[in-house]
Amino acid sequence: MFLPQSLFMHTYVNPDSMCMLSTALMIYGLICGYEDDFSWRSCALLTYGVVLSALSYYNAYGYILGCIVLFGLYFLKTTDGCRTFAWKPFLKKGILISVVVLLCISWYFIRNYILYDGDFIGLATKENFIKSFGMARDTYQSRGISLLLRETDCFKIMLNSFIAAYGSALIQTGTVVYREFKLLFAVGILGVVLCRDKREKKPLSDRSWLRILFHIVMAFCMIMPLLLTVHYAYTIDFQAQGRYVMPGLLPFMYYVTRGWEKWWERFRVPFKGVQALCVLLAAGIVVALLIIVFVCALPIYLQTSVL
């Protein structure tokens, strides 16, 4: 939550904030469902998340697909060595969730279908409006430029603006802030990849398979917004903004945190050592935020008479 770009994103009206809320609700609903056998409370959380996601941001639609897959696979059980599917609770809870979701979101797509000649999503209509005003799409693709070329700096811009970029994504922060967060990310992800748990070598049970599938879906939910952002930046405009990949923030930060935890477990860092490291990291983040607000952003806002 203290990622600078995430803090900034919630200070103005945009679909990104609603999208972040929806992803949190869907993940939380799934985890609660695994713990309480998908009680009505867990189903309600999952339903709220799916509804908000469907009405907020297309980049987060991967979570909806992931929720459907994980919800269905939860009811696949192994009994006496045989695979069985619990159809009754699956249909009872699944149909209720589906009905509530359709009642809450169908009006929006029906409205689009009626107003925009069958374009129920609205993307084609947006492109037609742009063409009607004579605005030509000047893109990497139209110029024949590859995103892999160094001079485009597309991925660097995307990563930096994922960490911190304000205004119209033109106000940058200090180099030390970007380096600190990149180091934080890199160490955490390396910890996940290189430090395996001994528990992972045990025979797989139903619960273990579900955990593995959960991680696969979370990886999909991180990769999908990234792929859509790259495609959008390459074919439609030059806006390789980090906020477009924010739907993958929660699982990404989970893996970063888990990676740091694995490093501590690997080297058996004493509890006091872990406390000291956490204090240092927290102090670094606070200093970074102060630099961002008072050294980088505030002078520019004052010069442009925004405040």
C-alpha positions as CSV (number, residue, x, y, z in Angstrom):
1,M,0.0,0.0,0.0
2,F,3.0,2.3,0.5
3,L,4.2,2.0,-3.1
4,P,4.4,5.7,-4.1
5,Q,2.4,5.2,-7.3
6,S,-0.3,3.3,-5.4
7,L,-0.7,6.1,-2.9
8,F,-0.8,8.7,-5.7
9,M,-3.3,6.7,-7.7
10,H,-5.9,6.8,-4.9
11,T,-5.8,10.6,-4.7
12,Y,-7.9,11.4,-7.8
13,V,-11.0,9.9,-9.5
14,N,-10.1,7.0,-11.8
15,P,-11.1,3.4,-12.4
16,D,-7.7,2.1,-11.1
17,S,-8.7,2.6,-7.5
18,M,-11.9,0.6,-7.9
19,C,-9.9,-2.0,-9.8
20,M,-7.5,-2.4,-6.9
21,L,-10.4,-2.7,-4.5
22,S,-11.9,-5.4,-6.7
23,T,-8.7,-7.5,-6.9
24,A,-8.3,-7.3,-3.1
25,L,-11.8,-8.5,-2.6
26,M,-11.5,-11.4,-5.0
27,I,-8.2,-12.6,-3.6
28,Y,-9.5,-12.2,0.0
29,G,-12.8,-14.0,-0.9
30,L,-10.9,-16.9,-2.4
31,I,-8.6,-17.3,0.6
32,C,-11.5,-17.1,3.0
33,G,-13.4,-19.6,0.9
34,Y,-10.5,-22.1,1.3
35,E,-10.6,-21.7,5.0
36,D,-14.4,-21.9,5.6
37,D,-15.5,-24.1,2.7
38,F,-16.9,-21.1,0.9
39,S,-19.3,-19.8,3.4
40,W,-21.9,-17.3,2.3
41,R,-19.6,-14.5,3.7
42,S,-16.8,-15.7,1.4
43,C,-19.1,-16.0,-1.5
44,A,-20.3,-12.5,-0.9
45,L,-16.8,-11.1,-0.8
46,L,-16.0,-12.9,-4.1
47,T,-19.2,-11.6,-5.7
48,Y,-18.5,-8.0,-4.7
49,G,-15.0,-8.3,-6.1
50,V,-16.1,-9.7,-9.5
51,V,-18.9,-7.1,-9.8
52,L,-16.5,-4.2,-9.1
53,S,-13.9,-5.6,-11.5
54,A,-16.3,-6.1,-14.3
55,L,-17.4,-2.5,-14.0
56,S,-14.0,-0.9,-13.5
57,Y,-11.1,-1.9,-15.6
58,Y,-10.6,-4.4,-18.4
59,N,-7.0,-5.1,-17.4
60,A,-8.2,-6.9,-14.3
61,Y,-10.5,-9.3,-16.1
62,G,-7.9,-12.0,-15.7
63,Y,-8.9,-12.2,-12.0
64,I,-12.5,-13.0,-12.9
65,L,-11.4,-15.9,-15.0
66,G,-9.0,-17.0,-12.3
67,C,-11.8,-16.9,-9.7
68,I,-14.0,-19.0,-11.8
69,V,-11.2,-21.6,-12.3
70,L,-10.2,-21.7,-8.6
71,F,-13.7,-21.7,-7.3
72,G,-14.6,-24.7,-9.5
73,L,-11.4,-26.7,-8.8
74,Y,-12.0,-26.3,-5.0
75,F,-14.9,-28.7,-5.2
76,L,-12.7,-31.4,-6.9
77,K,-11.9,-33.8,-4.1
78,T,-10.0,-37.1,-3.7
79,T,-12.0,-39.6,-1.7
80,D,-10.6,-43.1,-1.1
81,G,-8.2,-42.6,-4.0
82,C,-10.9,-41.5,-6.4
83,R,-11.5,-38.1,-7.8
84,T,-15.0,-36.8,-7.2
85,F,-16.7,-33.5,-7.8
86,A,-19.0,-32.0,-5.2
87,W,-21.7,-30.9,-7.7
88,K,-24.4,-29.9,-5.1
89,P,-22.4,-27.2,-3.2
90,F,-20.8,-26.1,-6.4
91,L,-24.1,-25.5,-8.2
92,K,-25.8,-24.1,-5.1
93,K,-23.1,-21.4,-4.4
94,G,-21.9,-21.0,-8.0
95,I,-25.3,-20.3,-9.4
96,L,-26.1,-17.8,-6.7
97,I,-22.8,-15.9,-7.3
98,S,-23.4,-15.9,-11.1
99,V,-27.0,-14.6,-10.7
100,V,-26.0,-11.8,-8.4
101,V,-23.0,-10.8,-10.7
102,L,-25.2,-10.8,-13.8
103,L,-27.9,-8.7,-12.1
104,C,-25.3,-6.2,-11.0
105,I,-23.3,-5.8,-14.3
106,S,-25.6,-6.8,-17.2
107,W,-27.2,-3.3,-17.3
108,Y,-23.9,-1.8,-18.2
109,F,-23.2,-4.1,-21.2
110,I,-26.9,-3.9,-22.3
111,R,-26.7,-0.1,-22.2
112,N,-23.5,-0.2,-24.4
113,Y,-25.1,-2.7,-26.8
114,I,-28.1,-0.4,-27.3
115,L,-26.3,2.9,-27.5
116,Y,-23.3,1.8,-29.5
117,D,-24.8,-0.4,-32.2
118,G,-23.8,-3.7,-30.6
119,D,-20.4,-2.7,-29.2
120,F,-21.2,-4.0,-25.7
121,I,-17.6,-3.4,-24.4
122,G,-17.2,0.0,-25.9
123,L,-13.7,-0.2,-27.3
124,A,-14.6,-0.1,-30.9
125,T,-16.8,3.0,-30.2
126,K,-13.9,4.8,-28.6
127,E,-11.7,4.2,-31.7
128,N,-14.5,5.4,-33.9
129,F,-14.8,8.7,-31.9
130,I,-11.0,9.2,-32.3
131,K,-11.2,8.7,-36.0
132,S,-14.3,11.0,-36.3
133,F,-12.2,13.9,-34.9
134,G,-9.4,13.2,-37.4
135,M,-6.9,12.1,-34.8
136,A,-4.4,9.8,-36.3
137,R,-2.8,7.1,-34.2
138,D,0.9,7.8,-34.0
139,T,2.3,4.7,-32.4
140,Y,5.4,2.6,-32.2
141,Q,3.8,0.2,-34.6
142,S,2.9,2.8,-37.2
143,R,6.5,4.1,-37.1
144,G,7.9,0.6,-37.4
145,I,9.8,0.8,-34.1
146,S,10.4,-2.3,-32.0
147,L,9.7,-2.1,-28.3
148,L,12.9,-4.0,-27.7
149,L,15.0,-1.2,-29.1
150,R,16.9,0.7,-26.4
151,E,15.9,4.2,-27.7
152,T,12.2,3.5,-26.9
153,D,12.9,2.9,-23.2
154,C,9.3,1.5,-23.0
155,F,9.9,-1.0,-20.3
156,K,12.1,1.3,-18.2
157,I,9.4,4.0,-18.4
158,M,6.8,1.4,-17.4
159,L,8.8,0.1,-14.4
160,N,9.6,3.6,-13.2
161,S,6.1,4.9,-13.5
162,F,4.9,1.7,-11.7
163,I,7.0,2.9,-8.8
164,A,6.3,6.7,-9.0
165,A,5.2,9.1,-11.7
166,Y,2.8,12.0,-11.0
167,G,0.8,14.5,-12.9
168,S,0.4,13.2,-16.4
169,A,3.1,10.6,-15.7
170,L,5.7,13.3,-16.4
171,I,6.8,14.2,-12.9
172,Q,9.5,11.8,-11.9
173,T,11.0,11.3,-8.4
174,G,14.6,10.9,-7.3
175,T,16.9,8.2,-8.8
176,V,17.6,6.8,-5.3
177,V,13.8,6.1,-4.9
178,Y,13.7,4.0,-8.0
179,R,16.8,2.1,-7.1
180,E,15.6,1.4,-3.6
181,F,12.3,-0.1,-4.8
182,K,13.9,-2.0,-7.7
183,L,16.4,-3.6,-5.2
184,L,13.5,-4.4,-2.9
185,F,11.6,-6.1,-5.8
186,A,14.6,-8.0,-7.1
187,V,15.7,-9.4,-3.7
188,G,12.2,-10.6,-3.0
189,I,11.6,-12.3,-6.3
190,L,15.0,-14.0,-6.2
191,G,14.1,-15.3,-2.8
192,V,10.9,-16.9,-4.1
193,V,12.8,-18.5,-7.0
194,L,16.0,-19.6,-5.3
195,C,14.9,-20.5,-1.7
196,R,12.6,-23.5,-1.8
197,D,10.7,-24.7,1.3
198,K,11.3,-28.2,2.6
199,R,7.5,-28.5,2.7
200,E,7.4,-28.2,-1.1
201,K,9.1,-31.7,-1.3
202,K,6.3,-33.5,0.5
203,P,3.7,-35.7,-1.4
204,L,1.0,-33.5,-2.9
205,S,-2.5,-33.6,-1.4
206,D,-5.7,-32.0,-2.6
207,R,-4.7,-28.9,-0.6
208,S,-1.2,-28.8,-2.1
209,W,-2.6,-29.0,-5.7
210,L,-5.0,-26.2,-4.9
211,R,-2.2,-24.1,-3.6
212,I,-0.1,-24.7,-6.7
213,L,-3.0,-23.8,-8.9
214,F,-3.6,-20.7,-6.9
215,H,-0.1,-19.6,-7.5
216,I,-0.4,-20.3,-11.2
217,V,-3.5,-18.2,-11.4
218,M,-1.8,-15.4,-9.4
219,A,1.1,-15.5,-11.9
220,F,-1.5,-15.2,-14.8
221,C,-3.1,-12.3,-13.0
222,M,0.2,-10.5,-12.9
223,I,1.3,-11.3,-16.5
224,M,-2.0,-10.5,-18.2
225,P,-2.1,-6.7,-17.3
226,L,1.5,-6.5,-18.4
227,L,0.9,-8.1,-21.8
228,L,-2.2,-5.9,-22.3
229,T,-0.2,-2.8,-21.4
230,V,2.6,-3.6,-23.8
231,H,0.1,-4.3,-26.6
232,Y,-1.8,-1.1,-25.8
233,A,1.4,1.0,-25.7
234,Y,2.7,-0.5,-28.9
235,T,-0.4,-0.5,-31.1
236,I,-2.5,2.4,-29.8
237,D,-0.4,5.1,-28.1
238,F,2.9,5.8,-26.4
239,Q,1.5,5.6,-22.9
240,A,3.6,2.8,-21.3
241,Q,2.3,3.8,-17.9
242,G,2.9,1.7,-14.8
243,R,-0.6,2.4,-13.5
244,Y,-1.9,0.1,-16.3
245,V,-0.2,-2.9,-14.7
246,M,-1.4,-2.0,-11.2
247,P,-4.0,-4.8,-11.2
248,G,-1.1,-7.2,-10.6
249,L,0.2,-5.3,-7.6
250,L,-1.3,-7.3,-4.8
251,P,0.0,-10.8,-5.8
252,F,3.3,-9.2,-6.9
253,M,3.8,-7.6,-3.5
254,Y,2.9,-10.9,-1.8
255,Y,5.7,-12.7,-3.7
256,V,8.2,-9.9,-2.9
257,T,7.3,-10.2,0.8
258,R,7.4,-14.0,0.7
259,G,10.8,-13.8,-1.0
260,W,12.3,-11.7,1.8
261,E,10.8,-14.0,4.3
262,K,12.5,-17.0,2.6
263,W,15.9,-15.3,2.7
264,W,15.5,-14.8,6.4
265,E,14.5,-18.4,6.9
266,R,17.4,-19.6,4.7
267,F,20.1,-17.7,6.7
268,R,18.3,-18.1,10.0
269,V,18.4,-14.4,10.8
270,P,17.5,-13.9,14.5
271,F,14.3,-12.2,15.3
272,K,16.0,-9.1,16.5
273,G,17.9,-9.0,13.2
274,V,14.7,-9.3,11.3
275,Q,13.2,-6.4,13.4
276,A,16.2,-4.2,12.6
277,L,16.0,-4.9,8.9
278,C,12.3,-4.1,8.9
279,V,13.0,-0.9,10.7
280,L,15.6,0.0,8.1
281,L,13.4,-0.8,5.2
282,A,10.5,1.1,6.7
283,A,12.7,4.1,7.3
284,G,13.9,4.0,3.8
285,I,10.4,4.0,2.4
286,V,9.4,6.9,4.6
287,V,12.5,8.9,3.5
288,A,11.6,8.0,-0.1
289,L,8.1,9.3,0.3
290,L,9.3,12.5,1.8
291,I,11.7,13.0,-1.1
292,I,9.0,12.3,-3.6
293,V,6.5,14.8,-2.1
294,F,8.6,17.7,-0.9
295,V,11.7,17.6,-3.2
296,C,10.3,16.2,-6.5
297,A,6.6,16.8,-6.8
298,L,5.7,19.9,-4.7
299,P,8.1,22.3,-6.5
300,I,6.7,21.3,-9.9
301,Y,3.1,21.7,-8.7
302,L,3.9,25.1,-7.3
303,Q,5.5,26.2,-10.6
304,T,2.4,25.2,-12.6
305,S,0.0,26.8,-10.1
306,V,-1.8,23.6,-9.4
307,L,-2.1,24.1,-5.7
